[in-house]
Amino acid sequence: MPIGSGKAEIALPKTEQLIADGAPVSGMLVLRGQDLAGSMRSEIMSQLGPYAPPENLQEMAGATIITLAEFDDHEEEIYEIPEVRDFFQRQNKIWSPWLFAGTIFTADLFAIVLASLPTITCCRRDGHLRVEWQEEEMQAFLHQALPAAAKLHRRAGIGKENGCALLSASAAYLGLPFTR
């Protein structure tokens, strides 16, 4: 199970390395502390919202590291921080573009999904972190995120077969079954 910090200062060098290594990562979307106060800010919605320009969406589909800045001083993982959890849980009720855009080549998407779940349990023992969640909540997240992903795939001109392949890879990354 991948565990990630989702911190921009850590992720940026990873992004550069992934791009240099030829991994399908096209860029990074950085959320800042002030972005967490309300629902998604207009500049983020302009990139990943239901009316985002198709050419932007084509580049972002399954190839974007989504990370949070300004949380480096926290000892907790990004998905343990209450204001981060509140933001993603609130945002997912409105619009959930993470499965559409997030890359499966880093742990950032997994951290976002964990932050989105209503219940997680984190245990630290002997320097190791173990995170547990309820499978029903993980499946509910997937079902909640599918309509936004499907709309964004259509908007980007990504056919149903390719869109399903991207979602299937994301579901496998999360450890969930996904049938077309």
Secondary structure, DSSP 4 states (H G I P E B T S, - for coil): ------BHHHHHHHHHHHHHTT-S--EEEEE-GGGGSSS--HHHHHHHSTT--HHHHHHHTT-EEEEE-S-TT-SS-GGG-HHHHHHHHHHHHH---HHHHB-SSSSHHHHHHHHHSS-EEEEEETTEEEEEE-HHHHHHHHHHHHHHHHHHHHHHT--HHHHHHHHHHHHHHTT-----
